[in-house]
Each structure stands twice: as structure tokens, then as C-alpha cells.
Amino acid sequence: MNFIVLSLVSTWFLLANLVFAAEPPSKGVQQEAHFEAQSPVRAKIDYLLFLPRGYEKSKQYWPLMLYLHGGGESGTNLAQVKRNGPPRFVESNPDFPFILVSPQTQNGWDSRTLTALLDNVISRYRVDTRRIYLTGLSMGGGGTWALAVAHPERFAAVVPVSGIGNPADARKLAALPIWVFHGAKDTIISVEYSRKMVAAIKAAGGNVKYTEYPDAHHNIWKRTYDNPELYKWLLAQKR
């Protein structure tokens, strides 16, 4: 495991061209934050914000990942969001080379609120707008599909995990790099949803990768988000 983590960190640094100051970099820490706006849309949401180790001492612009949690992490306790996915991963991996934004919803994902949050974060932090990535699992996988359809021009790549999308939207996603993940034995959200989305996007001429775990059920979060190849692929995608 230590070898995998060390290899992953080395890959990140090479791919992202991360340049830290000569002084020892500050440690990456995930913090709670709140966003509220009245215009152009009324929006209110709590979120976790992770700034990479070295962010404060650098002048560079960083890739950003927007992560949408599943139904089990809904509510008003941000600690729940750390149970799965990238928010769990960064707790023990402060070298994660993305600004990570992990909002929490109570009643499902709203594309307008998420877009307003994303705009706010971009205005406040040094975000490389050519490298904004979107991912989510289960309910968040569906939210990922929906937000990508609403604003495909905003993202360099998207990663829906065990989510429900609408194949009728495939043409809107055809120009967007996408990597889809699903468990073949998923009894909560059928693997057919991902299979149909992938087929529709390919038929529309889209650039889509698909990983289906033959023996996996719904919970494929750790297996997916602990995979170094996922982050290597993401960092290679630019708008």
C-alpha cells in the first residue's frame, strides 16, 4: 500500500507540473465552508474545501475537482461527506494535487446552486479554469450527469460513478471526456443505466471510457477513487 501511495504522489507531481516554494509547504487540510448568494440565483449550501499542500506558498493556478456525494451522505453534517470518495481520500493524502470542493445537499442536487458555488470558488481561489473536473457517486453520479449536460463547456472531464443519466442527452456530452464506473451486480442502481449512457455517447461520436466491475455491487467507491489511474487520466484532460 505504501508503494502505491508513493507511486501515485510521484505521478501527480510529474503530470501536474507542481512547483512548490523552497520553504517546506503547508499541509493540505480539508475545511468546512459555507456559500450563500441572492443573485443571479438564490443559493445556499455548505461544503468541504481542500486546498493542496503548498497552495498558500505558490502562485500557480490549480486544477479543481467538484465532488457530489451519494444519498447516504445527505444532511447537515459535513463530516458525513468524508465517508466516501475524494473527501475521504484527501484526509490521509495531503499531496492530492486538486482544489477539492465537496458540497452537501439535503434534498438532491441542483445544477444552478452548484454552478453558483463553482463560480464563487473560482473567484476566490487560484483555479486553472482549463482543468475543472466533475465527479460523483450514486445520487451524486446522477448529479454529475445532470450538471455535465447543463454546462458541458465548464468541465475538462467528468466521472459519473454508479449514476443515472438520460441517453437522450448524449449529443450534449459528445465533446466531453468522460470515464464511467459501475458494478455489474448493482441492485440499487442497475448497471444498465451506465451501459445505455455509454452506448448513446459512443453513438453520438463521444469520447467515453467505461469500467464495469464484474463482481461488484453498488458500493464501488473505494475501489474507484483509490485508483491512481483515475487521477492520472484526469490530469491529462484540459479544455
Secondary structure, 3 states (H helix, E strand, C coil): CHHHHHHHHHHHHHHHCCCCCCCCCCCCEEEEEEEEECCCCCEEEEEEEEECCCCCCCCCCEEEEEEECCHHHCCCCHHHHHHCHHHHHHCCCCCCCCEEEEEECCCCCCHHHHHHHHHHHHHHCCEEEEEEEEEEECHHHHHHHHHHHHCHHHCCEEEEECCCCCHHHHHHHCCCCEEEEEECCCCCCCHHHHHHHHHHHHHCCCCEEEEEECCCCCCCHHHHHCCHHHHHHHHCCCC
